[in-house]
């Protein structure tokens, strides 16, 4: 097991903290870990009529637009359960409201460098409404895709978000249970 000997905060903003930990490995050697601490997020899979509702937006770190399932974390001034968060993100980003929301999994999207976890929800029995997007989501669009189109979009690189691809894996596994 790796033991933390010391930690220092290297950077902080409203969305994350970056820390550097000095560690001792099992063999006694020391090293450094850079860790991004972010609050857990929720991702919601809106499923209806044999397909999925997705959102597309520009993601600055990779300088491109891509499709993904609705997802996000609570702002610093708000809070609630992860299911409440999933419902809020669904409504905010797509305008959809779900009569049924079921937790499928908890996983980590990048545990090699981040402590952030993700709670995955499947949303069904959907009713349409108007999105209430944040200012950072002003370029966002949403659209329904058949499952066949969704799979094609993964293969063709239109869906590149790791959490979205992992979420789909859990949906497929849930069907097999």
Residue pairs with C-beta under 8 A, 6 or more apart in sequence:
1 26
2 23
2 24
2 25
2 26
2 33
3 23
3 24
4 21
4 22
4 23
5 21
5 22
5 23
5 24
5 30
6 21
6 22
7 19
7 20
7 21
7 22
8 19
8 20
9 17
9 18
9 19
10 18
10 19
10 20
10 34
11 17
11 18
12 18
14 76
15 38
16 36
16 37
16 38
17 36
17 37
17 38
18 34
18 35
18 36
18 37
19 34
19 35
19 37
20 32
20 33
20 34
20 35
21 32
21 33
21 35
22 30
22 31
22 32
23 30
23 31
23 32
23 33
24 30
25 31
34 113
35 113
35 114
35 115
36 110
36 113
36 114
36 115
36 116
37 114
37 115
37 116
38 73
38 114
38 115
38 116
39 73
39 74
39 116
40 73
40 82
40 116
40 117
40 118
40 119
41 71
41 72
41 73
41 85
41 116
41 117
41 118
41 119
41 163
42 71
42 72
42 73
42 82
42 83
42 85
42 86
42 89
42 118
42 119
42 120
42 121
43 69
43 70
43 71
43 86
43 89
43 118
43 119
43 120
43 121
43 163
43 164
43 167
44 69
44 70
44 71
44 86
44 87
44 89
44 90
44 98
44 101
44 120
44 121
44 122
44 123
45 52
45 69
45 104
45 120
45 121
45 122
45 123
45 167
45 168
45 171
46 52
46 53
46 69
46 70
46 90
46 94
46 96
46 98
46 123
46 126
47 122
47 123
47 124
47 126
47 171
48 124
48 126
48 144
49 144
50 146
50 147
51 144
51 145
51 146
51 147
51 149
51 150
52 69
52 144
52 145
52 147
52 150
53 70
53 94
53 96
53 126
53 142
53 143
53 144
53 145
54 67
54 68
54 69
54 142
54 143
54 144
54 145
54 150
54 159
54 164
55 67
55 68
55 69
55 70
55 93
55 94
55 140
55 141
55 142
56 65
56 66
56 67
56 68
56 140
56 141
56 142
56 143
57 65
57 66
57 68
57 137
57 139
57 140
57 141
58 64
58 65
58 139
59 65
59 66
62 160
66 158
66 159
66 160
66 161
67 145
67 153
67 158
67 159
67 161
67 164
68 159
68 161
68 163
68 164
69 161
69 163
69 164
69 167
70 89
70 90
70 92
70 93
70 94
70 142
71 89
71 118
71 163
71 164
72 85
72 89
72 92
72 93
73 85
74 80
74 85
80 88
82 103
82 119
82 121
83 101
83 103
83 119
83 121
85 119
86 101
86 119
86 121
86 123
87 97
87 98
87 101
87 123
90 96
90 97
90 98
90 123
91 97
91 129
91 131
91 132
92 131
92 132
92 133
92 134
92 137
93 131
93 133
93 137
93 140
93 142
94 131
94 142
95 128
95 129
95 130
95 131
95 132
95 142
96 123
96 126
96 127
96 128
96 129
97 126
97 127
97 129
98 123
98 124
98 125
98 126
98 127
99 124
99 125
99 126
99 127
100 123
100 124
100 125
101 121
101 122
101 123
102 121
102 122
102 124
103 119
103 120
103 121
104 120
104 121
104 122
104 167
104 170
104 171
104 174
105 119
105 120
105 170
106 117
106 118
106 119
106 120
107 117
107 118
107 120
107 166
107 170
108 114
108 116
108 117
108 118
109 116
109 117
109 118
109 162
109 163
109 166
110 116
110 162
118 163
118 166
120 166
120 167
120 170
122 171
122 174
131 140
131 142
133 140
145 153
150 159
150 168
153 159
154 165
154 168
159 165
